[in-house]
Amino acid sequence: MKENDYRFGNFVCQLREEKGMTQAELAELLDVTPAAVSKWENGESKPRTEKLFELAKLLDVTAEELINGERKPPQPPTIQPTIPYRPNALPSNDTRFRRIGAFFLDVLFCEITGIIVFVVLFAVFRQKINIFGNITVSVSVIALPLMVFRDFIFNGRSLGKRITRMTVANTDDGSRPKWYKLILRNLPFFIYFIDFFVLIINGHSLGDLLTNTFTPPYVIYKTADGRPIAPSRPLAQSFTTPPKKKRKIFIIVTGVLVGVILFFTIIFTVAFNFVKHSPAYPVAIQYASEIDLLSQYDLKESDFALHSYHSGRQNSSRYETFGFWVKGHDIYVTTHTENGSIEVTDCKKYR
């Protein structure tokens, strides 16, 4: 008797007993005689091929294990290395510049949407709407919420990100962050000058810091073949030497301060130019000059040209009011667009 035949027979006997079956019961299931099963277990013979597979199935082993007379040792679980959801990484500046471009495109898209809404409202309610006040309201009410909800609305791929082929996703499986993260990461837009400078200097925005979207899941760049590439800010060590911590903090603080100063400078410059170019500004200057002359020479208000404008309030459904601080006077100029009349009030007189 060959050793292999003995191991085969002994293994069949062992498995049959584990199943709690007799030779006769096993023979009945395989449609053979009990004598045939006895010969298999004694190593005198082996079943034909088709019976071998049936026997292996009944005894819960493979045909190979049955022939070898032993179970295969359990294989340790194969640990598949995590393959990043990207074929290769890009230098940090590439991703950073694309994010800046996406930011400007999103701002442009949201502002255009706000202007379109204003144009529609102005066309429908032309007789009842203040053009200067309502264009500000339209852009604010429409554009600002759009900037905050843009990633949530477009599932991590706002218009700017689509054009620059970027998205907010997990680098391992491409899944999107949870909905509240898509909203919270854009909340710092209300201080967008600071947020923008942090993005330029640090490679990720305040929203990324708030929602932890500068580490997995990342903001990732989409290649032409549709497979995302992770932004390389977390992988920047592969390309550049990171600055020292103190230097990095100094750069961030400096950038934030510059952003705040620049923000208020632009706001005040735009507001001042708007005021100076408004038709009410020269009226306020003239009125302030006449008030000064009035106090200097002890003259009566009836001697001045503007007396007819501010002697009484005009009834009008469409008017615009501008406030000025001119020559020490807090002057409000109200222009009535229907009849062309002007009211000028020096609020300093009533304090």
Secondary structure, DSSP 8 states (H G I E B T S, - for coil): --HHHHHHHHHHHHHHHHHT--HHHHHHHHTS-HHHHHHHHTTS----HHHHHHHHHHTTS-HHHHHHTS--------------SSSS---HHHHHHHHHHHHHHHHHHHHHHHHHHHHHHHHHSGGG--HHHHHHHHIIIIIHHHHHHHHHHTTT--HHHHHTTEEEE-TTT-----HHHHHHTTGGGGGHHHHHHHHHHHSS-HHHHHHTTTSSSEEEEE-TTS-EE--SSTTGGGTS----HHHHHHHHHHHHHHHHHHHHHHHHHHHHHHHHTSTHHHHHHHHHHHHHHHHHHT--GGGSTTHHHHSS----SSEEEEEEEETTEEEEEEEETTT--EEEEEGGGG-
